[in-house]
Amino acid sequence: MLLELAQWLAKDMRVFNVFNYITLRAVLACLTSLVISFVVGPAMIRKLTAYKIGQSVRDDGPQTHLIKAGTPTMGGALILVSIIVTTLLWADLENRFVWIVLLVTVGFGAVGWVDDYRKVVHRNPKGLSARAKLFWQSVIGISAACYIAFSSNLPAQTVFIVPFFKEVAYPLGVVGFLAMTYCVIVGTSNAVNLTDGLDGLAIMPTVMVGSALGIFAYVAGNAVFAKYLAFPYIPGAGELMVICAAIAGAGLAFLWFNAYPAEVFMGDVGALALGAALGTIAVIVRQEIVLFIMGGVFVIETLSVIIQVASFKMTGKRVFRMAPLHHHYELKGWKENQVVVRFWIITMMCVLVGLSTLKLR
């Protein structure tokens, strides 16, 4: 919206041509989403509190979590509003990649919103059933996969690119690409949701991974940089840097309210949407394995749940004291802040390893 206005003004005043630079608009997007969240956040928290939209806490979990009962949840709506408004303001709205990421984000956010609403308003502890949740996630994920595969004309879209190796890639075919895209989007969405169990635990890794993906998007969308770094050139992918910046800004502002002791929780409405956004961006810029590396915390949290469930069903014994993994360390005696900050540090190291693939190939 503002980009179109700047381009119109640039016809008479060349100074407005500066807004054609994606890097500048990404910085402005980050600041805009930050300001929106800071301004709207307190009012939203008051409304959620007034409507008694509070978090329920499991009795079988760490006892220190019992004091969190009643803390406002569904705060992820604040993140979504900031991202959507900011993207509409600063991104190129004629870019097809911008719209597919926005629609996937809103779609998964809607699924999360229904789940949260049933839990906290209708007092249904199960919320949206697992089958129904997976069904709607699958509908959105498969639709996005089909669009990317058949409408976007991505170079090397049927090739699975392996980082650290310049010429190592595996052909997937259309069916393989659709399956991989579905798994990445839905899997990342649920992985972020599983990680969102402690104050600030999920949002900061999301900010770091999203920011790094913005760099990959910029490289993939720049013909010169893509050729120099041996990346597939994807025209238009650079515009996703604006969305990544909006995610970073909205996430940092949300962390202000979500840091221990949290004033508000993200809920499924935020976690599912953010995870889906990261997965979609990673597929478009052809960096699925890099996402797997950078989102190491999301991966180990998900694996801990899978291992725990599989072990209990097959042997009747639990591998961890409690899953996801962050609860295991809490029950071992780690304080909540220790778990959160140490997982942040791990994420930072994983992101640095992922960024090293820009040159090490």
Solvent accessible surface area in square Angstrom, and as a share of the most:
residue,aa,sasa,rsa
1,M,111,0.50
2,L,56,0.28
3,L,6,0.03
4,E,66,0.30
5,L,89,0.44
6,A,7,0.06
7,Q,83,0.37
8,W,154,0.54
9,L,43,0.21
10,A,12,0.10
11,K,159,0.67
12,D,125,0.65
13,M,92,0.41
14,R,200,0.73
15,V,110,0.63
16,F,54,0.23
17,N,61,0.31
18,V,63,0.36
19,F,47,0.20
20,N,71,0.36
21,Y,141,0.54
22,I,40,0.20
23,T,58,0.34
24,L,55,0.28
25,R,7,0.02
26,A,4,0.03
27,V,85,0.49
28,L,43,0.22
29,A,0,0.00
30,C,35,0.21
31,L,93,0.46
32,T,29,0.17
33,S,0,0.00
34,L,42,0.21
35,V,85,0.49
36,I,32,0.16
37,S,0,0.00
38,F,74,0.31
39,V,106,0.61
40,V,54,0.31
41,G,0,0.00
42,P,52,0.33
43,A,43,0.33
44,M,41,0.18
45,I,22,0.11
46,R,157,0.57
47,K,121,0.51
48,L,17,0.08
49,T,79,0.46
50,A,76,0.59
51,Y,153,0.58
52,K,151,0.64
53,I,21,0.10
54,G,10,0.10
55,Q,63,0.28
56,S,85,0.55
57,V,36,0.20
58,R,133,0.49
59,D,118,0.61
60,D,101,0.53
61,G,8,0.08
62,P,9,0.06
63,Q,117,0.52
64,T,95,0.55
65,H,15,0.07
66,L,77,0.38
67,I,145,0.74
68,K,24,0.10
69,A,60,0.47
70,G,53,0.51
71,T,23,0.13
72,P,15,0.10
73,T,3,0.01
74,M,10,0.04
75,G,1,0.01
76,G,0,0.00
77,A,28,0.22
78,L,3,0.02
79,I,1,0.00
80,L,16,0.08
81,V,63,0.36
82,S,0,0.00
83,I,3,0.01
84,I,48,0.24
85,V,58,0.33
86,T,0,0.00
87,T,0,0.00
88,L,53,0.26
89,L,42,0.21
90,W,31,0.11
91,A,0,0.00
92,D,42,0.22
93,L,43,0.22
94,E,157,0.70
95,N,18,0.09
96,R,94,0.34
97,F,0,0.00
98,V,0,0.00
99,W,99,0.35
100,I,18,0.09
101,V,0,0.00
102,L,7,0.03
103,L,111,0.55
104,V,3,0.01
105,T,3,0.02
106,V,66,0.38
107,G,17,0.16
108,F,0,0.00
109,G,2,0.02
110,A,54,0.42
111,V,11,0.06
112,G,0,0.00
113,W,111,0.39
114,V,52,0.30
115,D,0,0.00
116,D,8,0.04
117,Y,73,0.28
118,R,96,0.35
119,K,70,0.30
120,V,10,0.06
121,V,57,0.33
122,H,119,0.53
123,R,151,0.55
124,N,56,0.29
125,P,115,0.72
126,K,166,0.70
127,G,4,0.04
128,L,16,0.08
129,S,58,0.38
130,A,85,0.66
131,R,210,0.77
132,A,29,0.23
133,K,33,0.14
134,L,92,0.46
135,F,113,0.47
136,W,130,0.45
137,Q,2,0.01
138,S,19,0.12
139,V,60,0.35
140,I,34,0.17
141,G,0,0.00
142,I,90,0.46
143,S,65,0.42
144,A,2,0.01
145,A,1,0.01
146,C,47,0.28
147,Y,76,0.29
148,I,0,0.00
149,A,5,0.04
150,F,128,0.53
151,S,54,0.35
152,S,0,0.00
153,N,126,0.64
154,L,8,0.04
155,P,48,0.30
156,A,43,0.34
157,Q,34,0.15
158,T,42,0.24
159,V,40,0.23
160,F,51,0.21
161,I,23,0.12
162,V,26,0.15
163,P,7,0.04
164,F,75,0.31
165,F,115,0.48
166,K,127,0.54
167,E,155,0.70
168,V,57,0.33
169,A,43,0.34
170,Y,129,0.49
171,P,114,0.72
172,L,56,0.28
173,G,35,0.34
174,V,66,0.38
175,V,122,0.70
176,G,23,0.22
177,F,1,0.00
178,L,41,0.21
179,A,53,0.41
180,M,26,0.12
181,T,0,0.00
182,Y,55,0.21
183,C,81,0.48
184,V,24,0.14
185,I,0,0.00
186,V,10,0.06
187,G,35,0.34
188,T,17,0.10
189,S,0,0.00
190,N,43,0.22
191,A,9,0.07
192,V,0,0.00
193,N,33,0.17
194,L,61,0.30
195,T,0,0.00
196,D,38,0.20
197,G,32,0.31
198,L,6,0.03
199,D,4,0.02
200,G,1,0.01
201,L,0,0.00
202,A,0,0.00
203,I,1,0.01
204,M,42,0.19
205,P,1,0.01
206,T,0,0.00
207,V,9,0.05
208,M,24,0.11
209,V,0,0.00
210,G,0,0.00
211,S,48,0.31
212,A,2,0.02
213,L,0,0.00
214,G,3,0.02
215,I,71,0.36
216,F,0,0.00
217,A,0,0.00
218,Y,57,0.22
219,V,10,0.06
220,A,0,0.00
221,G,21,0.21
222,N,43,0.22
223,A,53,0.41
224,V,111,0.64
225,F,87,0.36
226,A,0,0.00
227,K,177,0.75
228,Y,152,0.58
229,L,26,0.13
230,A,40,0.31
231,F,13,0.05
232,P,25,0.15
233,Y,94,0.36
234,I,1,0.00
235,P,68,0.43
236,G,31,0.30
237,A,0,0.00
238,G,3,0.03
239,E,12,0.05
240,L,0,0.00
241,M,39,0.17
242,V,0,0.00
243,I,2,0.01
244,C,2,0.01
245,A,16,0.12
246,A,0,0.00
247,I,2,0.01
248,A,9,0.07
249,G,0,0.00
250,A,0,0.00
251,G,0,0.00
252,L,70,0.35
253,A,0,0.00
254,F,0,0.00
255,L,26,0.13
256,W,178,0.63
257,F,12,0.05
258,N,5,0.02
259,A,44,0.34
260,Y,107,0.41
261,P,104,0.66
262,A,17,0.13
263,E,91,0.41
264,V,2,0.01
265,F,29,0.12
266,M,1,0.01
267,G,11,0.11
268,D,14,0.07
269,V,4,0.02
270,G,0,0.00
271,A,0,0.00
272,L,0,0.00
273,A,0,0.00
274,L,1,0.00
275,G,0,0.00
276,A,0,0.00
277,A,1,0.01
278,L,0,0.00
279,G,0,0.00
280,T,0,0.00
281,I,0,0.00
282,A,0,0.00
283,V,0,0.00
284,I,0,0.00
285,V,0,0.00
286,R,1,0.00
287,Q,6,0.03
288,E,12,0.05
289,I,43,0.22
290,V,0,0.00
291,L,11,0.06
292,F,124,0.52
293,I,41,0.21
294,M,0,0.00
295,G,3,0.03
296,G,14,0.13
297,V,1,0.01
298,F,7,0.03
299,V,29,0.17
300,I,61,0.31
301,E,0,0.00
302,T,32,0.19
303,L,85,0.42
304,S,3,0.02
305,V,35,0.20
306,I,97,0.49
307,I,77,0.39
308,Q,16,0.07
309,V,70,0.40
310,A,38,0.30
311,S,19,0.12
312,F,93,0.39
313,K,163,0.69
314,M,152,0.68
315,T,91,0.53
316,G,47,0.45
317,K,149,0.63
318,R,147,0.53
319,V,86,0.49
320,F,37,0.15
321,R,147,0.54
322,M,16,0.07
323,A,19,0.15
324,P,15,0.10
325,L,22,0.11
326,H,0,0.00
327,H,19,0.08
328,H,29,0.13
329,Y,55,0.21
330,E,19,0.09
331,L,67,0.33
332,K,105,0.44
333,G,59,0.57
334,W,76,0.27
335,K,149,0.63
336,E,18,0.08
337,N,75,0.38
338,Q,73,0.32
339,V,0,0.00
340,V,6,0.04
341,V,70,0.40
342,R,97,0.35
343,F,5,0.02
344,W,57,0.20
345,I,90,0.46
346,I,61,0.31
347,T,0,0.00
348,M,102,0.46
349,M,105,0.47
350,C,28,0.17
351,V,12,0.07
352,L,109,0.54
353,V,72,0.42
354,G,0,0.00
355,L,43,0.21
356,S,38,0.25
357,T,0,0.00
358,L,29,0.15
359,K,122,0.52
360,L,106,0.53
361,R,42,0.15
